[in-house]
Amino acid sequence: MPDSPQAEVDDPAGGPDLITFAEMPDRLEAAGLKRLSPQRCRQLAEEDPAWPVPLDQARKIGRMRLFDWRVIEPYFRSRTSRQGERTDLKDPPAADQ
């Protein structure tokens, strides 16, 4: 139709590929990455400063937060796993006085 908006057609990448924390484990596995639980994905989003989309800026529908997989996937690809590292035994960072 000539009167239809062309925004979606002009974007070669298409619209955002939105996923929730619950869908992240399946996407990780399908991408050939280590499968993490939805709870671990949420924990990374809350605690890792390298997480690409701050939780307060993520799209929200009801109680679900939505993330664009094309933004999140590179984070998981470049992330180094530190299994078993005891962060409670490390000295806290020195406060500047």
Contacts in CASP RR format, 6 or more apart in sequence:
PFRMAT RR
TARGET T0000
AUTHOR 0000-0000-0000
METHOD contacts of the structure
MODEL  1
MPDSPQAEVDDPAGGPDLITFAEMPDRLEAAGLKRLSPQRCRQLAEEDPA
WPVPLDQARKIGRMRLFDWRVIEPYFRSRTSRQGERTDLKDPPAADQ
8 14 0 8 1.000
8 15 0 8 1.000
13 70 0 8 1.000
16 68 0 8 1.000
16 70 0 8 1.000
17 68 0 8 1.000
17 69 0 8 1.000
17 70 0 8 1.000
18 59 0 8 1.000
18 66 0 8 1.000
18 67 0 8 1.000
18 68 0 8 1.000
18 69 0 8 1.000
19 27 0 8 1.000
19 66 0 8 1.000
19 67 0 8 1.000
19 69 0 8 1.000
19 72 0 8 1.000
20 64 0 8 1.000
20 65 0 8 1.000
20 66 0 8 1.000
20 67 0 8 1.000
21 38 0 8 1.000
21 39 0 8 1.000
21 41 0 8 1.000
21 42 0 8 1.000
21 45 0 8 1.000
21 64 0 8 1.000
21 65 0 8 1.000
22 38 0 8 1.000
24 36 0 8 1.000
24 38 0 8 1.000
24 41 0 8 1.000
24 67 0 8 1.000
24 72 0 8 1.000
25 35 0 8 1.000
25 36 0 8 1.000
25 37 0 8 1.000
25 38 0 8 1.000
25 41 0 8 1.000
27 69 0 8 1.000
27 73 0 8 1.000
28 34 0 8 1.000
28 35 0 8 1.000
28 36 0 8 1.000
28 76 0 8 1.000
29 35 0 8 1.000
31 73 0 8 1.000
31 76 0 8 1.000
31 77 0 8 1.000
33 76 0 8 1.000
33 77 0 8 1.000
34 81 0 8 1.000
36 44 0 8 1.000
44 51 0 8 1.000
44 79 0 8 1.000
45 51 0 8 1.000
45 53 0 8 1.000
45 55 0 8 1.000
45 58 0 8 1.000
45 65 0 8 1.000
46 55 0 8 1.000
48 79 0 8 1.000
50 75 0 8 1.000
50 79 0 8 1.000
51 75 0 8 1.000
52 71 0 8 1.000
52 72 0 8 1.000
52 74 0 8 1.000
52 75 0 8 1.000
53 67 0 8 1.000
53 68 0 8 1.000
53 71 0 8 1.000
53 72 0 8 1.000
55 65 0 8 1.000
58 65 0 8 1.000
58 66 0 8 1.000
58 67 0 8 1.000
59 65 0 8 1.000
59 66 0 8 1.000
59 67 0 8 1.000
60 66 0 8 1.000
END
